[in-house]
Amino acid sequence: MTQYVIVILMFVALGMDGPDKDALEISHKDGKPLIFDTFEQCVDHVNENVVELKQHASEQFDGAPVKKIMCFEKNGA
């Protein structure tokens, strides 16, 4: 069964002084797994929670802005 997850890409410079990654997979909300059965469900969740998602991602990357929020098929699902 195909499942989808939210991935957020950040505007960060990778390298010696920057972080070692530029993306964040959103796996949980309020202690519950965030895995969607359809692409449309994932996109709907992103649209309904875009402000909260951007804020959370920015906090994880020292205030860096969000570049893009996407839904991807989860590997091994």
mmJSON file of the N, C-alpha and C atoms, coordinates in Angstrom:
{"data_MODEL":{"atom_site":{
"group_PDB":["ATOM","ATOM","ATOM","ATOM","ATOM","ATOM","ATOM","ATOM","ATOM","ATOM","ATOM","ATOM","ATOM","ATOM","ATOM","ATOM","ATOM","ATOM","ATOM","ATOM","ATOM","ATOM","ATOM","ATOM","ATOM","ATOM","ATOM","ATOM","ATOM","ATOM","ATOM","ATOM","ATOM","ATOM","ATOM","ATOM","ATOM","ATOM","ATOM","ATOM","ATOM","ATOM","ATOM","ATOM","ATOM","ATOM","ATOM","ATOM","ATOM","ATOM","ATOM","ATOM","ATOM","ATOM","ATOM","ATOM","ATOM","ATOM","ATOM","ATOM","ATOM","ATOM","ATOM","ATOM","ATOM","ATOM","ATOM","ATOM","ATOM","ATOM","ATOM","ATOM","ATOM","ATOM","ATOM","ATOM","ATOM","ATOM","ATOM","ATOM","ATOM","ATOM","ATOM","ATOM","ATOM","ATOM","ATOM","ATOM","ATOM","ATOM","ATOM","ATOM","ATOM","ATOM","ATOM","ATOM","ATOM","ATOM","ATOM","ATOM","ATOM","ATOM","ATOM","ATOM","ATOM","ATOM","ATOM","ATOM","ATOM","ATOM","ATOM","ATOM","ATOM","ATOM","ATOM","ATOM","ATOM","ATOM","ATOM","ATOM","ATOM","ATOM","ATOM","ATOM","ATOM","ATOM","ATOM","ATOM","ATOM","ATOM","ATOM","ATOM","ATOM","ATOM","ATOM","ATOM","ATOM","ATOM","ATOM","ATOM","ATOM","ATOM","ATOM","ATOM","ATOM","ATOM","ATOM","ATOM","ATOM","ATOM","ATOM","ATOM","ATOM","ATOM","ATOM","ATOM","ATOM","ATOM","ATOM","ATOM","ATOM","ATOM","ATOM","ATOM","ATOM","ATOM","ATOM","ATOM","ATOM","ATOM","ATOM","ATOM","ATOM","ATOM","ATOM","ATOM","ATOM","ATOM","ATOM","ATOM","ATOM","ATOM","ATOM","ATOM","ATOM","ATOM","ATOM","ATOM","ATOM","ATOM","ATOM","ATOM","ATOM","ATOM","ATOM","ATOM","ATOM","ATOM","ATOM","ATOM","ATOM","ATOM","ATOM","ATOM","ATOM","ATOM","ATOM","ATOM","ATOM","ATOM","ATOM","ATOM","ATOM","ATOM","ATOM","ATOM","ATOM","ATOM","ATOM","ATOM","ATOM","ATOM","ATOM","ATOM","ATOM","ATOM","ATOM","ATOM","ATOM","ATOM","ATOM"],
"id":[1,2,3,4,5,6,7,8,9,10,11,12,13,14,15,16,17,18,19,20,21,22,23,24,25,26,27,28,29,30,31,32,33,34,35,36,37,38,39,40,41,42,43,44,45,46,47,48,49,50,51,52,53,54,55,56,57,58,59,60,61,62,63,64,65,66,67,68,69,70,71,72,73,74,75,76,77,78,79,80,81,82,83,84,85,86,87,88,89,90,91,92,93,94,95,96,97,98,99,100,101,102,103,104,105,106,107,108,109,110,111,112,113,114,115,116,117,118,119,120,121,122,123,124,125,126,127,128,129,130,131,132,133,134,135,136,137,138,139,140,141,142,143,144,145,146,147,148,149,150,151,152,153,154,155,156,157,158,159,160,161,162,163,164,165,166,167,168,169,170,171,172,173,174,175,176,177,178,179,180,181,182,183,184,185,186,187,188,189,190,191,192,193,194,195,196,197,198,199,200,201,202,203,204,205,206,207,208,209,210,211,212,213,214,215,216,217,218,219,220,221,222,223,224,225,226,227,228,229,230,231],
"type_symbol":["N","C","C","N","C","C","N","C","C","N","C","C","N","C","C","N","C","C","N","C","C","N","C","C","N","C","C","N","C","C","N","C","C","N","C","C","N","C","C","N","C","C","N","C","C","N","C","C","N","C","C","N","C","C","N","C","C","N","C","C","N","C","C","N","C","C","N","C","C","N","C","C","N","C","C","N","C","C","N","C","C","N","C","C","N","C","C","N","C","C","N","C","C","N","C","C","N","C","C","N","C","C","N","C","C","N","C","C","N","C","C","N","C","C","N","C","C","N","C","C","N","C","C","N","C","C","N","C","C","N","C","C","N","C","C","N","C","C","N","C","C","N","C","C","N","C","C","N","C","C","N","C","C","N","C","C","N","C","C","N","C","C","N","C","C","N","C","C","N","C","C","N","C","C","N","C","C","N","C","C","N","C","C","N","C","C","N","C","C","N","C","C","N","C","C","N","C","C","N","C","C","N","C","C","N","C","C","N","C","C","N","C","C","N","C","C","N","C","C","N","C","C","N","C","C","N","C","C","N","C","C"],
"label_atom_id":["N","CA","C","N","CA","C","N","CA","C","N","CA","C","N","CA","C","N","CA","C","N","CA","C","N","CA","C","N","CA","C","N","CA","C","N","CA","C","N","CA","C","N","CA","C","N","CA","C","N","CA","C","N","CA","C","N","CA","C","N","CA","C","N","CA","C","N","CA","C","N","CA","C","N","CA","C","N","CA","C","N","CA","C","N","CA","C","N","CA","C","N","CA","C","N","CA","C","N","CA","C","N","CA","C","N","CA","C","N","CA","C","N","CA","C","N","CA","C","N","CA","C","N","CA","C","N","CA","C","N","CA","C","N","CA","C","N","CA","C","N","CA","C","N","CA","C","N","CA","C","N","CA","C","N","CA","C","N","CA","C","N","CA","C","N","CA","C","N","CA","C","N","CA","C","N","CA","C","N","CA","C","N","CA","C","N","CA","C","N","CA","C","N","CA","C","N","CA","C","N","CA","C","N","CA","C","N","CA","C","N","CA","C","N","CA","C","N","CA","C","N","CA","C","N","CA","C","N","CA","C","N","CA","C","N","CA","C","N","CA","C","N","CA","C","N","CA","C","N","CA","C","N","CA","C","N","CA","C","N","CA","C","N","CA","C","N","CA","C"],
"label_alt_id":[null,null,null,null,null,null,null,null,null,null,null,null,null,null,null,null,null,null,null,null,null,null,null,null,null,null,null,null,null,null,null,null,null,null,null,null,null,null,null,null,null,null,null,null,null,null,null,null,null,null,null,null,null,null,null,null,null,null,null,null,null,null,null,null,null,null,null,null,null,null,null,null,null,null,null,null,null,null,null,null,null,null,null,null,null,null,null,null,null,null,null,null,null,null,null,null,null,null,null,null,null,null,null,null,null,null,null,null,null,null,null,null,null,null,null,null,null,null,null,null,null,null,null,null,null,null,null,null,null,null,null,null,null,null,null,null,null,null,null,null,null,null,null,null,null,null,null,null,null,null,null,null,null,null,null,null,null,null,null,null,null,null,null,null,null,null,null,null,null,null,null,null,null,null,null,null,null,null,null,null,null,null,null,null,null,null,null,null,null,null,null,null,null,null,null,null,null,null,null,null,null,null,null,null,null,null,null,null,null,null,null,null,null,null,null,null,null,null,null,null,null,null,null,null,null,null,null,null,null,null,null],
"label_comp_id":["MET","MET","MET","THR","THR","THR","GLN","GLN","GLN","TYR","TYR","TYR","VAL","VAL","VAL","ILE","ILE","ILE","VAL","VAL","VAL","ILE","ILE","ILE","LEU","LEU","LEU","MET","MET","MET","PHE","PHE","PHE","VAL","VAL","VAL","ALA","ALA","ALA","LEU","LEU","LEU","GLY","GLY","GLY","MET","MET","MET","ASP","ASP","ASP","GLY","GLY","GLY","PRO","PRO","PRO","ASP","ASP","ASP","LYS","LYS","LYS","ASP","ASP","ASP","ALA","ALA","ALA","LEU","LEU","LEU","GLU","GLU","GLU","ILE","ILE","ILE","SER","SER","SER","HIS","HIS","HIS","LYS","LYS","LYS","ASP","ASP","ASP","GLY","GLY","GLY","LYS","LYS","LYS","PRO","PRO","PRO","LEU","LEU","LEU","ILE","ILE","ILE","PHE","PHE","PHE","ASP","ASP","ASP","THR","THR","THR","PHE","PHE","PHE","GLU","GLU","GLU","GLN","GLN","GLN","CYS","CYS","CYS","VAL","VAL","VAL","ASP","ASP","ASP","HIS","HIS","HIS","VAL","VAL","VAL","ASN","ASN","ASN","GLU","GLU","GLU","ASN","ASN","ASN","VAL","VAL","VAL","VAL","VAL","VAL","GLU","GLU","GLU","LEU","LEU","LEU","LYS","LYS","LYS","GLN","GLN","GLN","HIS","HIS","HIS","ALA","ALA","ALA","SER","SER","SER","GLU","GLU","GLU","GLN","GLN","GLN","PHE","PHE","PHE","ASP","ASP","ASP","GLY","GLY","GLY","ALA","ALA","ALA","PRO","PRO","PRO","VAL","VAL","VAL","LYS","LYS","LYS","LYS","LYS","LYS","ILE","ILE","ILE","MET","MET","MET","CYS","CYS","CYS","PHE","PHE","PHE","GLU","GLU","GLU","LYS","LYS","LYS","ASN","ASN","ASN","GLY","GLY","GLY","ALA","ALA","ALA"],
"label_asym_id":["A","A","A","A","A","A","A","A","A","A","A","A","A","A","A","A","A","A","A","A","A","A","A","A","A","A","A","A","A","A","A","A","A","A","A","A","A","A","A","A","A","A","A","A","A","A","A","A","A","A","A","A","A","A","A","A","A","A","A","A","A","A","A","A","A","A","A","A","A","A","A","A","A","A","A","A","A","A","A","A","A","A","A","A","A","A","A","A","A","A","A","A","A","A","A","A","A","A","A","A","A","A","A","A","A","A","A","A","A","A","A","A","A","A","A","A","A","A","A","A","A","A","A","A","A","A","A","A","A","A","A","A","A","A","A","A","A","A","A","A","A","A","A","A","A","A","A","A","A","A","A","A","A","A","A","A","A","A","A","A","A","A","A","A","A","A","A","A","A","A","A","A","A","A","A","A","A","A","A","A","A","A","A","A","A","A","A","A","A","A","A","A","A","A","A","A","A","A","A","A","A","A","A","A","A","A","A","A","A","A","A","A","A","A","A","A","A","A","A","A","A","A","A","A","A","A","A","A","A","A","A"],
"label_entity_id":["1","1","1","1","1","1","1","1","1","1","1","1","1","1","1","1","1","1","1","1","1","1","1","1","1","1","1","1","1","1","1","1","1","1","1","1","1","1","1","1","1","1","1","1","1","1","1","1","1","1","1","1","1","1","1","1","1","1","1","1","1","1","1","1","1","1","1","1","1","1","1","1","1","1","1","1","1","1","1","1","1","1","1","1","1","1","1","1","1","1","1","1","1","1","1","1","1","1","1","1","1","1","1","1","1","1","1","1","1","1","1","1","1","1","1","1","1","1","1","1","1","1","1","1","1","1","1","1","1","1","1","1","1","1","1","1","1","1","1","1","1","1","1","1","1","1","1","1","1","1","1","1","1","1","1","1","1","1","1","1","1","1","1","1","1","1","1","1","1","1","1","1","1","1","1","1","1","1","1","1","1","1","1","1","1","1","1","1","1","1","1","1","1","1","1","1","1","1","1","1","1","1","1","1","1","1","1","1","1","1","1","1","1","1","1","1","1","1","1","1","1","1","1","1","1","1","1","1","1","1","1"],
"label_seq_id":[1,1,1,2,2,2,3,3,3,4,4,4,5,5,5,6,6,6,7,7,7,8,8,8,9,9,9,10,10,10,11,11,11,12,12,12,13,13,13,14,14,14,15,15,15,16,16,16,17,17,17,18,18,18,19,19,19,20,20,20,21,21,21,22,22,22,23,23,23,24,24,24,25,25,25,26,26,26,27,27,27,28,28,28,29,29,29,30,30,30,31,31,31,32,32,32,33,33,33,34,34,34,35,35,35,36,36,36,37,37,37,38,38,38,39,39,39,40,40,40,41,41,41,42,42,42,43,43,43,44,44,44,45,45,45,46,46,46,47,47,47,48,48,48,49,49,49,50,50,50,51,51,51,52,52,52,53,53,53,54,54,54,55,55,55,56,56,56,57,57,57,58,58,58,59,59,59,60,60,60,61,61,61,62,62,62,63,63,63,64,64,64,65,65,65,66,66,66,67,67,67,68,68,68,69,69,69,70,70,70,71,71,71,72,72,72,73,73,73,74,74,74,75,75,75,76,76,76,77,77,77],
"pdbx_PDB_ins_code":[null,null,null,null,null,null,null,null,null,null,null,null,null,null,null,null,null,null,null,null,null,null,null,null,null,null,null,null,null,null,null,null,null,null,null,null,null,null,null,null,null,null,null,null,null,null,null,null,null,null,null,null,null,null,null,null,null,null,null,null,null,null,null,null,null,null,null,null,null,null,null,null,null,null,null,null,null,null,null,null,null,null,null,null,null,null,null,null,null,null,null,null,null,null,null,null,null,null,null,null,null,null,null,null,null,null,null,null,null,null,null,null,null,null,null,null,null,null,null,null,null,null,null,null,null,null,null,null,null,null,null,null,null,null,null,null,null,null,null,null,null,null,null,null,null,null,null,null,null,null,null,null,null,null,null,null,null,null,null,null,null,null,null,null,null,null,null,null,null,null,null,null,null,null,null,null,null,null,null,null,null,null,null,null,null,null,null,null,null,null,null,null,null,null,null,null,null,null,null,null,null,null,null,null,null,null,null,null,null,null,null,null,null,null,null,null,null,null,null,null,null,null,null,null,null,null,null,null,null,null,null],
"Cartn_x":[0.837,0.0,0.884,0.606,1.365,0.92,1.895,1.613,2.477,2.052,2.718,3.102,4.212,4.704,4.992,5.054,5.376,6.879,7.47,8.883,8.981,9.757,9.936,11.387,11.575,12.905,13.152,14.378,14.728,15.737,15.721,16.751,17.917,18.868,20.069,21.273,22.42,23.666,24.315,24.438,25.09,26.592,27.308,28.762,29.383,30.589,31.377,30.681,30.117,29.511,28.002,27.421,25.976,25.567,24.271,23.773,24.18,24.053,24.419,23.231,22.073,20.892,20.075,19.222,18.391,16.918,16.561,15.171,14.763,13.478,12.913,11.665,11.649,10.445,9.581,8.328,7.391,6.742,7.116,6.667,5.514,5.345,4.326,3.684,2.478,1.812,1.064,1.335,0.707,0.899,2.088,2.415,1.839,1.141,0.544,1.265,1.482,2.175,1.417,2.174,1.596,1.958,1.168,1.328,-0.037,-0.063,-1.33,-1.501,-2.732,-3.032,-3.11,-3.386,-3.451,-2.648,-2.201,-1.49,-2.388,-3.665,-4.614,-4.785,-4.819,-4.925,-3.7,-2.544,-1.304,-1.334,-1.694,-1.758,-2.791,-3.943,-4.971,-4.435,-3.686,-3.121,-2.123,-1.289,-0.322,-1.06,-2.071,-2.817,-3.509,-4.003,-4.706,-3.755,-2.477,-1.524,-0.247,-0.298,0.917,1.662,0.964,1.628,2.37,1.705,2.317,3.51,3.389,4.488,5.699,5.474,6.575,7.263,6.47,7.035,7.893,7.376,8.12,9.438,9.374,10.584,11.611,11.17,12.071,12.762,12.025,12.609,13.689,13.529,14.508,15.787,15.715,16.853,17.263,17.228,17.705,17.107,15.821,15.13,15.191,15.804,15.891,14.491,14.302,12.987,12.749,11.48,11.069,11.161,11.72,11.8,10.569,10.183,9.086,8.572,7.271,6.656,6.035,6.39,5.929,5.452,4.671,4.265,4.978,5.612,6.359,5.848,5.966,5.671,6.709,6.249,7.162,7.826,9.143,9.885,9.624,9.437,9.227,7.853,6.93,5.576,4.765],
"Cartn_y":[-1.185,0.0,1.251,2.156,3.393,4.365,4.996,6.024,7.237,8.386,9.656,10.376,11.125,11.906,13.331,14.238,15.64,15.849,16.494,16.855,18.351,19.035,20.477,20.765,21.471,21.909,23.317,23.561,24.834,25.601,26.931,27.783,27.846,26.943,26.941,26.633,27.095,26.797,25.603,24.525,23.337,23.513,22.943,23.034,23.109,23.648,23.651,24.385,25.546,26.332,26.152,25.45,25.28,23.892,23.642,22.322,21.259,19.987,18.893,18.384,19.02,18.649,19.904,19.812,20.973,20.602,19.456,19.0,18.39,18.413,17.901,17.089,15.819,15.01,15.207,15.543,15.723,14.373,13.752,12.387,12.307,13.335,13.279,14.641,14.613,15.812,15.428,16.14,15.863,14.409,13.863,12.499,11.413,11.793,10.802,10.831,9.65,9.604,10.371,11.073,11.794,11.047,10.043,9.269,9.233,9.508,9.653,8.542,8.082,7.0,7.48,8.766,9.304,10.599,10.903,12.15,13.343,13.233,14.319,14.603,13.557,13.75,14.496,14.152,14.81,16.289,16.579,17.962,18.751,18.155,18.825,19.182,18.258,18.528,19.684,19.676,20.773,22.094,22.141,23.384,23.883,22.974,23.347,23.74,23.338,23.556,24.233,24.975,25.52,26.467,27.29,28.241,27.482,26.516,25.723,24.915,24.35,23.59,24.479,25.665,26.594,27.026,27.309,27.737,26.631,25.413,24.289,24.065,24.064,23.83,24.935,26.167,27.288,27.189,26.771,26.593,25.511,24.477,23.389,23.799,24.876,25.337,26.759,27.076,28.367,29.566,29.503,30.64,30.73,29.759,29.78,29.711,30.348,30.304,28.979,28.667,27.465,27.727,26.789,26.878,26.25,25.05,24.326,23.25,23.013,21.923,20.97,19.681,18.697,17.419,16.655,15.315,14.304,13.325,12.294,10.924,9.994,8.599,8.101,7.431,6.95,5.659,5.621,4.404,3.336,2.109,0.999,0.936,1.753,1.743,0.632],
"Cartn_z":[0.0,0.0,0.0,-0.894,-0.994,0.095,0.744,1.747,1.452,1.979,1.691,2.972,2.904,4.029,3.562,4.529,4.255,4.393,3.391,3.432,3.165,4.004,3.872,3.496,2.378,1.954,2.468,2.915,3.527,2.683,2.821,2.225,3.199,3.04,3.879,3.007,3.436,2.741,3.417,2.691,3.233,3.154,4.088,4.036,5.404,5.438,6.667,7.809,7.531,8.595,8.691,7.749,7.722,8.18,8.119,8.526,7.509,7.899,6.999,6.189,6.355,5.577,5.301,4.288,3.953,3.85,4.437,4.382,5.712,5.947,7.192,6.862,7.281,7.125,8.362,8.145,9.259,9.527,10.634,10.902,11.896,12.746,13.794,14.021,14.542,15.034,16.296,17.369,18.665,19.079,18.788,19.189,18.306,17.244,16.353,15.005,14.405,13.112,12.028,11.186,10.051,8.773,8.461,7.231,6.572,5.278,4.574,3.538,3.376,2.438,0.992,0.799,-0.559,-0.637,-1.837,-2.079,-1.744,-2.102,-1.861,-0.373,0.462,1.913,2.441,1.927,2.342,1.965,0.722,0.261,1.048,1.323,2.125,3.505,4.124,5.455,5.382,4.357,4.185,4.053,3.201,2.979,4.246,5.056,6.294,7.417,7.312,8.408,7.958,6.852,6.259,7.202,7.94,8.844,9.948,10.555,11.617,11.084,9.896,9.3,9.038,8.481,8.22,9.514,10.526,11.804,12.416,12.419,12.993,12.249,10.918,10.13,10.356,10.372,10.59,11.949,12.961,14.3,14.3,13.481,13.425,12.699,11.904,11.111,11.493,12.769,13.289,12.563,12.277,11.684,10.168,9.512,8.044,7.435,6.285,5.631,4.911,4.747,4.023,2.522,1.799,0.347,-0.307,0.176,-0.448,0.503,0.469,1.22,0.213,0.33,-0.639,0.048,-0.686,-0.251,-1.123,-0.475,-1.178,-0.789,-1.74,-1.443,-0.449,0.602,1.633,1.181,1.271,0.937,1.975,1.539,2.451,3.062,2.604,3.159,2.536],
"occupancy":[1.0,1.0,1.0,1.0,1.0,1.0,1.0,1.0,1.0,1.0,1.0,1.0,1.0,1.0,1.0,1.0,1.0,1.0,1.0,1.0,1.0,1.0,1.0,1.0,1.0,1.0,1.0,1.0,1.0,1.0,1.0,1.0,1.0,1.0,1.0,1.0,1.0,1.0,1.0,1.0,1.0,1.0,1.0,1.0,1.0,1.0,1.0,1.0,1.0,1.0,1.0,1.0,1.0,1.0,1.0,1.0,1.0,1.0,1.0,1.0,1.0,1.0,1.0,1.0,1.0,1.0,1.0,1.0,1.0,1.0,1.0,1.0,1.0,1.0,1.0,1.0,1.0,1.0,1.0,1.0,1.0,1.0,1.0,1.0,1.0,1.0,1.0,1.0,1.0,1.0,1.0,1.0,1.0,1.0,1.0,1.0,1.0,1.0,1.0,1.0,1.0,1.0,1.0,1.0,1.0,1.0,1.0,1.0,1.0,1.0,1.0,1.0,1.0,1.0,1.0,1.0,1.0,1.0,1.0,1.0,1.0,1.0,1.0,1.0,1.0,1.0,1.0,1.0,1.0,1.0,1.0,1.0,1.0,1.0,1.0,1.0,1.0,1.0,1.0,1.0,1.0,1.0,1.0,1.0,1.0,1.0,1.0,1.0,1.0,1.0,1.0,1.0,1.0,1.0,1.0,1.0,1.0,1.0,1.0,1.0,1.0,1.0,1.0,1.0,1.0,1.0,1.0,1.0,1.0,1.0,1.0,1.0,1.0,1.0,1.0,1.0,1.0,1.0,1.0,1.0,1.0,1.0,1.0,1.0,1.0,1.0,1.0,1.0,1.0,1.0,1.0,1.0,1.0,1.0,1.0,1.0,1.0,1.0,1.0,1.0,1.0,1.0,1.0,1.0,1.0,1.0,1.0,1.0,1.0,1.0,1.0,1.0,1.0,1.0,1.0,1.0,1.0,1.0,1.0,1.0,1.0,1.0,1.0,1.0,1.0,1.0,1.0,1.0,1.0,1.0,1.0],
"B_iso_or_equiv":[0.0,0.0,0.0,0.0,0.0,0.0,0.0,0.0,0.0,0.0,0.0,0.0,0.0,0.0,0.0,0.0,0.0,0.0,0.0,0.0,0.0,0.0,0.0,0.0,0.0,0.0,0.0,0.0,0.0,0.0,0.0,0.0,0.0,0.0,0.0,0.0,0.0,0.0,0.0,0.0,0.0,0.0,0.0,0.0,0.0,0.0,0.0,0.0,0.0,0.0,0.0,0.0,0.0,0.0,0.0,0.0,0.0,0.0,0.0,0.0,0.0,0.0,0.0,0.0,0.0,0.0,0.0,0.0,0.0,0.0,0.0,0.0,0.0,0.0,0.0,0.0,0.0,0.0,0.0,0.0,0.0,0.0,0.0,0.0,0.0,0.0,0.0,0.0,0.0,0.0,0.0,0.0,0.0,0.0,0.0,0.0,0.0,0.0,0.0,0.0,0.0,0.0,0.0,0.0,0.0,0.0,0.0,0.0,0.0,0.0,0.0,0.0,0.0,0.0,0.0,0.0,0.0,0.0,0.0,0.0,0.0,0.0,0.0,0.0,0.0,0.0,0.0,0.0,0.0,0.0,0.0,0.0,0.0,0.0,0.0,0.0,0.0,0.0,0.0,0.0,0.0,0.0,0.0,0.0,0.0,0.0,0.0,0.0,0.0,0.0,0.0,0.0,0.0,0.0,0.0,0.0,0.0,0.0,0.0,0.0,0.0,0.0,0.0,0.0,0.0,0.0,0.0,0.0,0.0,0.0,0.0,0.0,0.0,0.0,0.0,0.0,0.0,0.0,0.0,0.0,0.0,0.0,0.0,0.0,0.0,0.0,0.0,0.0,0.0,0.0,0.0,0.0,0.0,0.0,0.0,0.0,0.0,0.0,0.0,0.0,0.0,0.0,0.0,0.0,0.0,0.0,0.0,0.0,0.0,0.0,0.0,0.0,0.0,0.0,0.0,0.0,0.0,0.0,0.0,0.0,0.0,0.0,0.0,0.0,0.0,0.0,0.0,0.0,0.0,0.0,0.0],
"pdbx_formal_charge":[null,null,null,null,null,null,null,null,null,null,null,null,null,null,null,null,null,null,null,null,null,null,null,null,null,null,null,null,null,null,null,null,null,null,null,null,null,null,null,null,null,null,null,null,null,null,null,null,null,null,null,null,null,null,null,null,null,null,null,null,null,null,null,null,null,null,null,null,null,null,null,null,null,null,null,null,null,null,null,null,null,null,null,null,null,null,null,null,null,null,null,null,null,null,null,null,null,null,null,null,null,null,null,null,null,null,null,null,null,null,null,null,null,null,null,null,null,null,null,null,null,null,null,null,null,null,null,null,null,null,null,null,null,null,null,null,null,null,null,null,null,null,null,null,null,null,null,null,null,null,null,null,null,null,null,null,null,null,null,null,null,null,null,null,null,null,null,null,null,null,null,null,null,null,null,null,null,null,null,null,null,null,null,null,null,null,null,null,null,null,null,null,null,null,null,null,null,null,null,null,null,null,null,null,null,null,null,null,null,null,null,null,null,null,null,null,null,null,null,null,null,null,null,null,null,null,null,null,null,null,null],
"auth_seq_id":[1,1,1,2,2,2,3,3,3,4,4,4,5,5,5,6,6,6,7,7,7,8,8,8,9,9,9,10,10,10,11,11,11,12,12,12,13,13,13,14,14,14,15,15,15,16,16,16,17,17,17,18,18,18,19,19,19,20,20,20,21,21,21,22,22,22,23,23,23,24,24,24,25,25,25,26,26,26,27,27,27,28,28,28,29,29,29,30,30,30,31,31,31,32,32,32,33,33,33,34,34,34,35,35,35,36,36,36,37,37,37,38,38,38,39,39,39,40,40,40,41,41,41,42,42,42,43,43,43,44,44,44,45,45,45,46,46,46,47,47,47,48,48,48,49,49,49,50,50,50,51,51,51,52,52,52,53,53,53,54,54,54,55,55,55,56,56,56,57,57,57,58,58,58,59,59,59,60,60,60,61,61,61,62,62,62,63,63,63,64,64,64,65,65,65,66,66,66,67,67,67,68,68,68,69,69,69,70,70,70,71,71,71,72,72,72,73,73,73,74,74,74,75,75,75,76,76,76,77,77,77],
"auth_comp_id":["MET","MET","MET","THR","THR","THR","GLN","GLN","GLN","TYR","TYR","TYR","VAL","VAL","VAL","ILE","ILE","ILE","VAL","VAL","VAL","ILE","ILE","ILE","LEU","LEU","LEU","MET","MET","MET","PHE","PHE","PHE","VAL","VAL","VAL","ALA","ALA","ALA","LEU","LEU","LEU","GLY","GLY","GLY","MET","MET","MET","ASP","ASP","ASP","GLY","GLY","GLY","PRO","PRO","PRO","ASP","ASP","ASP","LYS","LYS","LYS","ASP","ASP","ASP","ALA","ALA","ALA","LEU","LEU","LEU","GLU","GLU","GLU","ILE","ILE","ILE","SER","SER","SER","HIS","HIS","HIS","LYS","LYS","LYS","ASP","ASP","ASP","GLY","GLY","GLY","LYS","LYS","LYS","PRO","PRO","PRO","LEU","LEU","LEU","ILE","ILE","ILE","PHE","PHE","PHE","ASP","ASP","ASP","THR","THR","THR","PHE","PHE","PHE","GLU","GLU","GLU","GLN","GLN","GLN","CYS","CYS","CYS","VAL","VAL","VAL","ASP","ASP","ASP","HIS","HIS","HIS","VAL","VAL","VAL","ASN","ASN","ASN","GLU","GLU","GLU","ASN","ASN","ASN","VAL","VAL","VAL","VAL","VAL","VAL","GLU","GLU","GLU","LEU","LEU","LEU","LYS","LYS","LYS","GLN","GLN","GLN","HIS","HIS","HIS","ALA","ALA","ALA","SER","SER","SER","GLU","GLU","GLU","GLN","GLN","GLN","PHE","PHE","PHE","ASP","ASP","ASP","GLY","GLY","GLY","ALA","ALA","ALA","PRO","PRO","PRO","VAL","VAL","VAL","LYS","LYS","LYS","LYS","LYS","LYS","ILE","ILE","ILE","MET","MET","MET","CYS","CYS","CYS","PHE","PHE","PHE","GLU","GLU","GLU","LYS","LYS","LYS","ASN","ASN","ASN","GLY","GLY","GLY","ALA","ALA","ALA"],
"auth_asym_id":["A","A","A","A","A","A","A","A","A","A","A","A","A","A","A","A","A","A","A","A","A","A","A","A","A","A","A","A","A","A","A","A","A","A","A","A","A","A","A","A","A","A","A","A","A","A","A","A","A","A","A","A","A","A","A","A","A","A","A","A","A","A","A","A","A","A","A","A","A","A","A","A","A","A","A","A","A","A","A","A","A","A","A","A","A","A","A","A","A","A","A","A","A","A","A","A","A","A","A","A","A","A","A","A","A","A","A","A","A","A","A","A","A","A","A","A","A","A","A","A","A","A","A","A","A","A","A","A","A","A","A","A","A","A","A","A","A","A","A","A","A","A","A","A","A","A","A","A","A","A","A","A","A","A","A","A","A","A","A","A","A","A","A","A","A","A","A","A","A","A","A","A","A","A","A","A","A","A","A","A","A","A","A","A","A","A","A","A","A","A","A","A","A","A","A","A","A","A","A","A","A","A","A","A","A","A","A","A","A","A","A","A","A","A","A","A","A","A","A","A","A","A","A","A","A","A","A","A","A","A","A"],
"auth_atom_id":["N","CA","C","N","CA","C","N","CA","C","N","CA","C","N","CA","C","N","CA","C","N","CA","C","N","CA","C","N","CA","C","N","CA","C","N","CA","C","N","CA","C","N","CA","C","N","CA","C","N","CA","C","N","CA","C","N","CA","C","N","CA","C","N","CA","C","N","CA","C","N","CA","C","N","CA","C","N","CA","C","N","CA","C","N","CA","C","N","CA","C","N","CA","C","N","CA","C","N","CA","C","N","CA","C","N","CA","C","N","CA","C","N","CA","C","N","CA","C","N","CA","C","N","CA","C","N","CA","C","N","CA","C","N","CA","C","N","CA","C","N","CA","C","N","CA","C","N","CA","C","N","CA","C","N","CA","C","N","CA","C","N","CA","C","N","CA","C","N","CA","C","N","CA","C","N","CA","C","N","CA","C","N","CA","C","N","CA","C","N","CA","C","N","CA","C","N","CA","C","N","CA","C","N","CA","C","N","CA","C","N","CA","C","N","CA","C","N","CA","C","N","CA","C","N","CA","C","N","CA","C","N","CA","C","N","CA","C","N","CA","C","N","CA","C","N","CA","C","N","CA","C","N","CA","C","N","CA","C","N","CA","C","N","CA","C","N","CA","C"],
"pdbx_PDB_model_num":[1,1,1,1,1,1,1,1,1,1,1,1,1,1,1,1,1,1,1,1,1,1,1,1,1,1,1,1,1,1,1,1,1,1,1,1,1,1,1,1,1,1,1,1,1,1,1,1,1,1,1,1,1,1,1,1,1,1,1,1,1,1,1,1,1,1,1,1,1,1,1,1,1,1,1,1,1,1,1,1,1,1,1,1,1,1,1,1,1,1,1,1,1,1,1,1,1,1,1,1,1,1,1,1,1,1,1,1,1,1,1,1,1,1,1,1,1,1,1,1,1,1,1,1,1,1,1,1,1,1,1,1,1,1,1,1,1,1,1,1,1,1,1,1,1,1,1,1,1,1,1,1,1,1,1,1,1,1,1,1,1,1,1,1,1,1,1,1,1,1,1,1,1,1,1,1,1,1,1,1,1,1,1,1,1,1,1,1,1,1,1,1,1,1,1,1,1,1,1,1,1,1,1,1,1,1,1,1,1,1,1,1,1,1,1,1,1,1,1,1,1,1,1,1,1,1,1,1,1,1,1]
}}}
